[in-house]
Amino acid sequence: MESEPAIFAGTVFSLFGGALLVWTVTRVRRHLPVALGVRPVASAALASVAGVLALAVGTWCFTRL
């Protein structure tokens, strides 16, 4: 019964992290801004770090099953 919230949270974090990384890579490859009004390198780096952290939290949730 306690594994259901861990599965849900792990799925949400993994999907969000993966989607954020795919979106960031797509924007950077097309030379489009990742965030408006922010330096391109800083916004791409911050979005990448957030995506990797979300994937790490999702993985951690799945290890708690």
PDB file with one MODEL, atoms N, CA, C and O in Angstrom:
MODEL        1
ATOM      1  N   MET A   1       0.814  -1.185   0.000  1.00  0.00           N
ATOM      2  CA  MET A   1       0.000   0.000   0.000  1.00  0.00           C
ATOM      3  C   MET A   1       0.865   1.260   0.000  1.00  0.00           C
ATOM      4  O   MET A   1       0.504   2.246  -0.642  1.00  0.00           O
ATOM      5  N   GLU A   2       1.975   1.249   0.692  1.00  0.00           N
ATOM      6  CA  GLU A   2       2.831   2.423   0.736  1.00  0.00           C
ATOM      7  C   GLU A   2       3.647   2.600  -0.532  1.00  0.00           C
ATOM      8  O   GLU A   2       4.235   3.662  -0.734  1.00  0.00           O
ATOM      9  N   SER A   3       3.698   1.592  -1.390  1.00  0.00           N
ATOM     10  CA  SER A   3       4.490   1.710  -2.600  1.00  0.00           C
ATOM     11  C   SER A   3       3.768   2.518  -3.679  1.00  0.00           C
ATOM     12  O   SER A   3       4.413   3.020  -4.599  1.00  0.00           O
ATOM     13  N   GLU A   4       2.450   2.651  -3.586  1.00  0.00           N
ATOM     14  CA  GLU A   4       1.715   3.394  -4.599  1.00  0.00           C
ATOM     15  C   GLU A   4       2.114   4.867  -4.667  1.00  0.00           C
ATOM     16  O   GLU A   4       2.297   5.372  -5.775  1.00  0.00           O
ATOM     17  N   PRO A   5       2.261   5.591  -3.548  1.00  0.00           N
ATOM     18  CA  PRO A   5       2.716   6.973  -3.637  1.00  0.00           C
ATOM     19  C   PRO A   5       4.145   7.080  -4.190  1.00  0.00           C
ATOM     20  O   PRO A   5       4.464   8.033  -4.902  1.00  0.00           O
ATOM     21  N   ALA A   6       4.994   6.115  -3.868  1.00  0.00           N
ATOM     22  CA  ALA A   6       6.365   6.149  -4.390  1.00  0.00           C
ATOM     23  C   ALA A   6       6.379   5.928  -5.894  1.00  0.00           C
ATOM     24  O   ALA A   6       7.168   6.549  -6.606  1.00  0.00           O
ATOM     25  N   ILE A   7       5.518   5.056  -6.377  1.00  0.00           N
ATOM     26  CA  ILE A   7       5.422   4.825  -7.824  1.00  0.00           C
ATOM     27  C   ILE A   7       4.906   6.076  -8.519  1.00  0.00           C
ATOM     28  O   ILE A   7       5.437   6.479  -9.553  1.00  0.00           O
ATOM     29  N   PHE A   8       3.873   6.688  -7.956  1.00  0.00           N
ATOM     30  CA  PHE A   8       3.314   7.900  -8.552  1.00  0.00           C
ATOM     31  C   PHE A   8       4.346   9.026  -8.570  1.00  0.00           C
ATOM     32  O   PHE A   8       4.558   9.657  -9.605  1.00  0.00           O
ATOM     33  N   ALA A   9       4.989   9.281  -7.424  1.00  0.00           N
ATOM     34  CA  ALA A   9       5.972  10.362  -7.347  1.00  0.00           C
ATOM     35  C   ALA A   9       7.158  10.086  -8.264  1.00  0.00           C
ATOM     36  O   ALA A   9       7.637  10.999  -8.936  1.00  0.00           O
ATOM     37  N   GLY A  10       7.638   8.853  -8.307  1.00  0.00           N
ATOM     38  CA  GLY A  10       8.748   8.509  -9.183  1.00  0.00           C
ATOM     39  C   GLY A  10       8.408   8.710 -10.642  1.00  0.00           C
ATOM     40  O   GLY A  10       9.240   9.182 -11.417  1.00  0.00           O
ATOM     41  N   THR A  11       7.190   8.356 -11.026  1.00  0.00           N
ATOM     42  CA  THR A  11       6.755   8.542 -12.403  1.00  0.00           C
ATOM     43  C   THR A  11       6.658  10.025 -12.756  1.00  0.00           C
ATOM     44  O   THR A  11       7.103  10.441 -13.826  1.00  0.00           O
ATOM     45  N   VAL A  12       6.082  10.816 -11.864  1.00  0.00           N
ATOM     46  CA  VAL A  12       5.926  12.247 -12.126  1.00  0.00           C
ATOM     47  C   VAL A  12       7.291  12.920 -12.237  1.00  0.00           C
ATOM     48  O   VAL A  12       7.528  13.674 -13.181  1.00  0.00           O
ATOM     49  N   PHE A  13       8.183  12.664 -11.300  1.00  0.00           N
ATOM     50  CA  PHE A  13       9.502  13.280 -11.349  1.00  0.00           C
ATOM     51  C   PHE A  13      10.278  12.836 -12.585  1.00  0.00           C
ATOM     52  O   PHE A  13      10.943  13.654 -13.221  1.00  0.00           O
ATOM     53  N   SER A  14      10.204  11.566 -12.930  1.00  0.00           N
ATOM     54  CA  SER A  14      10.937  11.060 -14.089  1.00  0.00           C
ATOM     55  C   SER A  14      10.408  11.658 -15.390  1.00  0.00           C
ATOM     56  O   SER A  14      11.190  12.050 -16.256  1.00  0.00           O
ATOM     57  N   LEU A  15       9.096  11.729 -15.530  1.00  0.00           N
ATOM     58  CA  LEU A  15       8.515  12.325 -16.736  1.00  0.00           C
ATOM     59  C   LEU A  15       8.859  13.804 -16.845  1.00  0.00           C
ATOM     60  O   LEU A  15       9.204  14.288 -17.923  1.00  0.00           O
ATOM     61  N   PHE A  16       8.765  14.521 -15.731  1.00  0.00           N
ATOM     62  CA  PHE A  16       9.090  15.945 -15.752  1.00  0.00           C
ATOM     63  C   PHE A  16      10.564  16.169 -16.085  1.00  0.00           C
ATOM     64  O   PHE A  16      10.887  17.009 -16.925  1.00  0.00           O
ATOM     65  N   GLY A  17      11.449  15.432 -15.438  1.00  0.00           N
ATOM     66  CA  GLY A  17      12.884  15.594 -15.695  1.00  0.00           C
ATOM     67  C   GLY A  17      13.257  15.248 -17.118  1.00  0.00           C
ATOM     68  O   GLY A  17      14.028  15.966 -17.755  1.00  0.00           O
ATOM     69  N   GLY A  18      12.717  14.157 -17.621  1.00  0.00           N
ATOM     70  CA  GLY A  18      13.003  13.765 -18.994  1.00  0.00           C
ATOM     71  C   GLY A  18      12.478  14.779 -19.999  1.00  0.00           C
ATOM     72  O   GLY A  18      13.176  15.133 -20.950  1.00  0.00           O
ATOM     73  N   ALA A  19      11.252  15.248 -19.793  1.00  0.00           N
ATOM     74  CA  ALA A  19      10.663  16.234 -20.704  1.00  0.00           C
ATOM     75  C   ALA A  19      11.436  17.547 -20.655  1.00  0.00           C
ATOM     76  O   ALA A  19      11.649  18.178 -21.690  1.00  0.00           O
ATOM     77  N   LEU A  20      11.854  17.958 -19.475  1.00  0.00           N
ATOM     78  CA  LEU A  20      12.620  19.198 -19.354  1.00  0.00           C
ATOM     79  C   LEU A  20      13.958  19.089 -20.066  1.00  0.00           C
ATOM     80  O   LEU A  20      14.384  20.038 -20.724  1.00  0.00           O
ATOM     81  N   LEU A  21      14.626  17.950 -19.945  1.00  0.00           N
ATOM     82  CA  LEU A  21      15.901  17.769 -20.640  1.00  0.00           C
ATOM     83  C   LEU A  21      15.717  17.730 -22.151  1.00  0.00           C
ATOM     84  O   LEU A  21      16.511  18.322 -22.882  1.00  0.00           O
ATOM     85  N   VAL A  22      14.690  17.048 -22.628  1.00  0.00           N
ATOM     86  CA  VAL A  22      14.434  16.999 -24.072  1.00  0.00           C
ATOM     87  C   VAL A  22      14.117  18.389 -24.606  1.00  0.00           C
ATOM     88  O   VAL A  22      14.615  18.776 -25.663  1.00  0.00           O
ATOM     89  N   TRP A  23      13.293  19.142 -23.884  1.00  0.00           N
ATOM     90  CA  TRP A  23      12.929  20.485 -24.307  1.00  0.00           C
ATOM     91  C   TRP A  23      14.148  21.403 -24.321  1.00  0.00           C
ATOM     92  O   TRP A  23      14.325  22.186 -25.254  1.00  0.00           O
ATOM     93  N   THR A  24      14.982  21.308 -23.297  1.00  0.00           N
ATOM     94  CA  THR A  24      16.181  22.144 -23.225  1.00  0.00           C
ATOM     95  C   THR A  24      17.137  21.832 -24.364  1.00  0.00           C
ATOM     96  O   THR A  24      17.659  22.748 -25.000  1.00  0.00           O
ATOM     97  N   VAL A  25      17.373  20.562 -24.629  1.00  0.00           N
ATOM     98  CA  VAL A  25      18.277  20.175 -25.723  1.00  0.00           C
ATOM     99  C   VAL A  25      17.724  20.647 -27.063  1.00  0.00           C
ATOM    100  O   VAL A  25      18.480  21.113 -27.915  1.00  0.00           O
ATOM    101  N   THR A  26      16.419  20.530 -27.256  1.00  0.00           N
ATOM    102  CA  THR A  26      15.807  20.974 -28.509  1.00  0.00           C
ATOM    103  C   THR A  26      15.973  22.481 -28.694  1.00  0.00           C
ATOM    104  O   THR A  26      16.308  22.936 -29.789  1.00  0.00           O
ATOM    105  N   ARG A  27      15.745  23.252 -27.647  1.00  0.00           N
ATOM    106  CA  ARG A  27      15.880  24.712 -27.739  1.00  0.00           C
ATOM    107  C   ARG A  27      17.330  25.111 -27.996  1.00  0.00           C
ATOM    108  O   ARG A  27      17.588  26.015 -28.791  1.00  0.00           O
ATOM    109  N   VAL A  28      18.276  24.451 -27.334  1.00  0.00           N
ATOM    110  CA  VAL A  28      19.686  24.800 -27.503  1.00  0.00           C
ATOM    111  C   VAL A  28      20.158  24.444 -28.909  1.00  0.00           C
ATOM    112  O   VAL A  28      20.883  25.228 -29.522  1.00  0.00           O
ATOM    113  N   ARG A  29      19.770  23.291 -29.434  1.00  0.00           N
ATOM    114  CA  ARG A  29      20.188  22.888 -30.779  1.00  0.00           C
ATOM    115  C   ARG A  29      19.638  23.800 -31.858  1.00  0.00           C
ATOM    116  O   ARG A  29      20.274  23.982 -32.896  1.00  0.00           O
ATOM    117  N   ARG A  30      18.470  24.377 -31.631  1.00  0.00           N
ATOM    118  CA  ARG A  30      17.876  25.285 -32.612  1.00  0.00           C
ATOM    119  C   ARG A  30      18.312  26.731 -32.403  1.00  0.00           C
ATOM    120  O   ARG A  30      17.858  27.629 -33.111  1.00  0.00           O
ATOM    121  N   HIS A  31      19.185  26.951 -31.437  1.00  0.00           N
ATOM    122  CA  HIS A  31      19.693  28.286 -31.086  1.00  0.00           C
ATOM    123  C   HIS A  31      18.561  29.231 -30.690  1.00  0.00           C
ATOM    124  O   HIS A  31      18.564  30.411 -31.040  1.00  0.00           O
ATOM    125  N   LEU A  32      17.603  28.691 -29.960  1.00  0.00           N
ATOM    126  CA  LEU A  32      16.503  29.473 -29.426  1.00  0.00           C
ATOM    127  C   LEU A  32      16.714  29.651 -27.925  1.00  0.00           C
ATOM    128  O   LEU A  32      17.361  28.817 -27.292  1.00  0.00           O
ATOM    129  N   PRO A  33      16.178  30.726 -27.347  1.00  0.00           N
ATOM    130  CA  PRO A  33      16.374  30.927 -25.898  1.00  0.00           C
ATOM    131  C   PRO A  33      15.609  29.892 -25.081  1.00  0.00           C
ATOM    132  O   PRO A  33      14.485  29.519 -25.416  1.00  0.00           O
ATOM    133  N   VAL A  34      16.231  29.445 -24.021  1.00  0.00           N
ATOM    134  CA  VAL A  34      15.567  28.508 -23.110  1.00  0.00           C
ATOM    135  C   VAL A  34      14.614  29.279 -22.202  1.00  0.00           C
ATOM    136  O   VAL A  34      13.524  28.800 -21.890  1.00  0.00           O
ATOM    137  N   ALA A  35      15.025  30.467 -21.781  1.00  0.00           N
ATOM    138  CA  ALA A  35      14.170  31.353 -20.991  1.00  0.00           C
ATOM    139  C   ALA A  35      14.368  32.771 -21.512  1.00  0.00           C
ATOM    140  O   ALA A  35      15.496  33.189 -21.773  1.00  0.00           O
ATOM    141  N   LEU A  36      13.288  33.499 -21.660  1.00  0.00           N
ATOM    142  CA  LEU A  36      13.378  34.858 -22.175  1.00  0.00           C
ATOM    143  C   LEU A  36      13.933  35.807 -21.119  1.00  0.00           C
ATOM    144  O   LEU A  36      13.546  35.748 -19.951  1.00  0.00           O
ATOM    145  N   GLY A  37      14.836  36.674 -21.538  1.00  0.00           N
ATOM    146  CA  GLY A  37      15.384  37.674 -20.638  1.00  0.00           C
ATOM    147  C   GLY A  37      16.518  37.186 -19.763  1.00  0.00           C
ATOM    148  O   GLY A  37      16.942  37.892 -18.848  1.00  0.00           O
ATOM    149  N   VAL A  38      17.018  35.986 -20.028  1.00  0.00           N
ATOM    150  CA  VAL A  38      18.103  35.411 -19.225  1.00  0.00           C
ATOM    151  C   VAL A  38      19.222  35.023 -20.180  1.00  0.00           C
ATOM    152  O   VAL A  38      18.968  34.666 -21.331  1.00  0.00           O
ATOM    153  N   ARG A  39      20.467  35.093 -19.699  1.00  0.00           N
ATOM    154  CA  ARG A  39      21.579  34.688 -20.552  1.00  0.00           C
ATOM    155  C   ARG A  39      21.386  33.242 -21.000  1.00  0.00           C
ATOM    156  O   ARG A  39      21.003  32.392 -20.196  1.00  0.00           O
ATOM    157  N   PRO A  40      21.648  32.953 -22.284  1.00  0.00           N
ATOM    158  CA  PRO A  40      21.390  31.609 -22.820  1.00  0.00           C
ATOM    159  C   PRO A  40      22.151  30.494 -22.104  1.00  0.00           C
ATOM    160  O   PRO A  40      21.593  29.425 -21.853  1.00  0.00           O
ATOM    161  N   VAL A  41      23.398  30.733 -21.779  1.00  0.00           N
ATOM    162  CA  VAL A  41      24.188  29.688 -21.123  1.00  0.00           C
ATOM    163  C   VAL A  41      23.658  29.419 -19.715  1.00  0.00           C
ATOM    164  O   VAL A  41      23.552  28.268 -19.293  1.00  0.00           O
ATOM    165  N   ALA A  42      23.330  30.482 -19.002  1.00  0.00           N
ATOM    166  CA  ALA A  42      22.834  30.319 -17.634  1.00  0.00           C
ATOM    167  C   ALA A  42      21.484  29.604 -17.614  1.00  0.00           C
ATOM    168  O   ALA A  42      21.259  28.725 -16.783  1.00  0.00           O
ATOM    169  N   SER A  43      20.591  29.978 -18.523  1.00  0.00           N
ATOM    170  CA  SER A  43      19.271  29.344 -18.523  1.00  0.00           C
ATOM    171  C   SER A  43      19.352  27.883 -18.947  1.00  0.00           C
ATOM    172  O   SER A  43      18.640  27.040 -18.399  1.00  0.00           O
ATOM    173  N   ALA A  44      20.209  27.574 -19.913  1.00  0.00           N
ATOM    174  CA  ALA A  44      20.358  26.175 -20.336  1.00  0.00           C
ATOM    175  C   ALA A  44      20.985  25.345 -19.222  1.00  0.00           C
ATOM    176  O   ALA A  44      20.583  24.204 -18.993  1.00  0.00           O
ATOM    177  N   ALA A  45      21.955  25.906 -18.541  1.00  0.00           N
ATOM    178  CA  ALA A  45      22.598  25.173 -17.448  1.00  0.00           C
ATOM    179  C   ALA A  45      21.624  24.932 -16.297  1.00  0.00           C
ATOM    180  O   ALA A  45      21.570  23.833 -15.746  1.00  0.00           O
ATOM    181  N   LEU A  46      20.866  25.944 -15.941  1.00  0.00           N
ATOM    182  CA  LEU A  46      19.920  25.802 -14.833  1.00  0.00           C
ATOM    183  C   LEU A  46      18.811  24.803 -15.178  1.00  0.00           C
ATOM    184  O   LEU A  46      18.423  23.993 -14.336  1.00  0.00           O
ATOM    185  N   ALA A  47      18.308  24.859 -16.398  1.00  0.00           N
ATOM    186  CA  ALA A  47      17.271  23.916 -16.812  1.00  0.00           C
ATOM    187  C   ALA A  47      17.819  22.493 -16.856  1.00  0.00           C
ATOM    188  O   ALA A  47      17.117  21.548 -16.494  1.00  0.00           O
ATOM    189  N   SER A  48      19.060  22.335 -17.293  1.00  0.00           N
ATOM    190  CA  SER A  48      19.672  21.001 -17.331  1.00  0.00           C
ATOM    191  C   SER A  48      19.860  20.441 -15.924  1.00  0.00           C
ATOM    192  O   SER A  48      19.588  19.266 -15.677  1.00  0.00           O
ATOM    193  N   VAL A  49      20.321  21.275 -15.014  1.00  0.00           N
ATOM    194  CA  VAL A  49      20.507  20.834 -13.630  1.00  0.00           C
ATOM    195  C   VAL A  49      19.163  20.447 -13.010  1.00  0.00           C
ATOM    196  O   VAL A  49      19.069  19.445 -12.302  1.00  0.00           O
ATOM    197  N   ALA A  50      18.127  21.239 -13.276  1.00  0.00           N
ATOM    198  CA  ALA A  50      16.805  20.921 -12.737  1.00  0.00           C
ATOM    199  C   ALA A  50      16.279  19.611 -13.313  1.00  0.00           C
ATOM    200  O   ALA A  50      15.659  18.825 -12.596  1.00  0.00           O
ATOM    201  N   GLY A  51      16.519  19.370 -14.594  1.00  0.00           N
ATOM    202  CA  GLY A  51      16.079  18.121 -15.212  1.00  0.00           C
ATOM    203  C   GLY A  51      16.788  16.911 -14.646  1.00  0.00           C
ATOM    204  O   GLY A  51      16.166  15.883 -14.379  1.00  0.00           O
ATOM    205  N   VAL A  52      18.095  17.034 -14.463  1.00  0.00           N
ATOM    206  CA  VAL A  52      18.869  15.919 -13.908  1.00  0.00           C
ATOM    207  C   VAL A  52      18.466  15.661 -12.460  1.00  0.00           C
ATOM    208  O   VAL A  52      18.361  14.507 -12.043  1.00  0.00           O
ATOM    209  N   LEU A  53      18.241  16.722 -11.691  1.00  0.00           N
ATOM    210  CA  LEU A  53      17.806  16.546 -10.306  1.00  0.00           C
ATOM    211  C   LEU A  53      16.430  15.880 -10.234  1.00  0.00           C
ATOM    212  O   LEU A  53      16.198  15.032  -9.371  1.00  0.00           O
ATOM    213  N   ALA A  54      15.528  16.252 -11.121  1.00  0.00           N
ATOM    214  CA  ALA A  54      14.210  15.615 -11.139  1.00  0.00           C
ATOM    215  C   ALA A  54      14.329  14.139 -11.487  1.00  0.00           C
ATOM    216  O   ALA A  54      13.641  13.308 -10.894  1.00  0.00           O
ATOM    217  N   LEU A  55      15.187  13.803 -12.435  1.00  0.00           N
ATOM    218  CA  LEU A  55      15.406  12.388 -12.761  1.00  0.00           C
ATOM    219  C   LEU A  55      16.018  11.642 -11.577  1.00  0.00           C
ATOM    220  O   LEU A  55      15.663  10.492 -11.317  1.00  0.00           O
ATOM    221  N   ALA A  56      16.929  12.288 -10.865  1.00  0.00           N
ATOM    222  CA  ALA A  56      17.549  11.649  -9.702  1.00  0.00           C
ATOM    223  C   ALA A  56      16.520  11.410  -8.600  1.00  0.00           C
ATOM    224  O   ALA A  56      16.534  10.354  -7.966  1.00  0.00           O
ATOM    225  N   VAL A  57      15.638  12.363  -8.363  1.00  0.00           N
ATOM    226  CA  VAL A  57      14.597  12.190  -7.347  1.00  0.00           C
ATOM    227  C   VAL A  57      13.629  11.085  -7.771  1.00  0.00           C
ATOM    228  O   VAL A  57      13.189  10.290  -6.941  1.00  0.00           O
ATOM    229  N   GLY A  58      13.301  11.036  -9.055  1.00  0.00           N
ATOM    230  CA  GLY A  58      12.440   9.963  -9.550  1.00  0.00           C
ATOM    231  C   GLY A  58      13.066   8.599  -9.356  1.00  0.00           C
ATOM    232  O   GLY A  58      12.392   7.650  -8.956  1.00  0.00           O
ATOM    233  N   THR A  59      14.356   8.499  -9.639  1.00  0.00           N
ATOM    234  CA  THR A  59      15.071   7.242  -9.433  1.00  0.00           C
ATOM    235  C   THR A  59      15.097   6.873  -7.959  1.00  0.00           C
ATOM    236  O   THR A  59      14.919   5.708  -7.602  1.00  0.00           O
ATOM    237  N   TRP A  60      15.317   7.861  -7.106  1.00  0.00           N
ATOM    238  CA  TRP A  60      15.341   7.613  -5.658  1.00  0.00           C
ATOM    239  C   TRP A  60      13.982   7.102  -5.179  1.00  0.00           C
ATOM    240  O   TRP A  60      13.911   6.209  -4.335  1.00  0.00           O
ATOM    241  N   CYS A  61      12.894   7.677  -5.729  1.00  0.00           N
ATOM    242  CA  CYS A  61      11.557   7.204  -5.356  1.00  0.00           C
ATOM    243  C   CYS A  61      11.350   5.745  -5.757  1.00  0.00           C
ATOM    244  O   CYS A  61      10.753   4.970  -5.010  1.00  0.00           O
ATOM    245  N   PHE A  62      11.845   5.375  -6.938  1.00  0.00           N
ATOM    246  CA  PHE A  62      11.685   3.994  -7.382  1.00  0.00           C
ATOM    247  C   PHE A  62      12.530   3.014  -6.563  1.00  0.00           C
ATOM    248  O   PHE A  62      12.188   1.835  -6.472  1.00  0.00           O
ATOM    249  N   THR A  63      13.624   3.486  -5.969  1.00  0.00           N
ATOM    250  CA  THR A  63      14.430   2.594  -5.140  1.00  0.00           C
ATOM    251  C   THR A  63      13.778   2.349  -3.778  1.00  0.00           C
ATOM    252  O   THR A  63      14.194   1.446  -3.052  1.00  0.00           O
ATOM    253  N   ARG A  64      12.770   3.136  -3.426  1.00  0.00           N
ATOM    254  CA  ARG A  64      12.076   3.002  -2.136  1.00  0.00           C
ATOM    255  C   ARG A  64      10.946   2.002  -2.188  1.00  0.00           C
ATOM    256  O   ARG A  64      10.205   1.878  -1.212  1.00  0.00           O
ATOM    257  N   LEU A  65      10.782   1.288  -3.279  1.00  0.00           N
ATOM    258  CA  LEU A  65       9.663   0.336  -3.401  1.00  0.00           C
ATOM    259  C   LEU A  65       9.900  -0.907  -2.585  1.00  0.00           C
ATOM    260  O   LEU A  65       9.061  -1.808  -2.574  1.00  0.00           O
TER     261      LEU A  65
ENDMDL
END
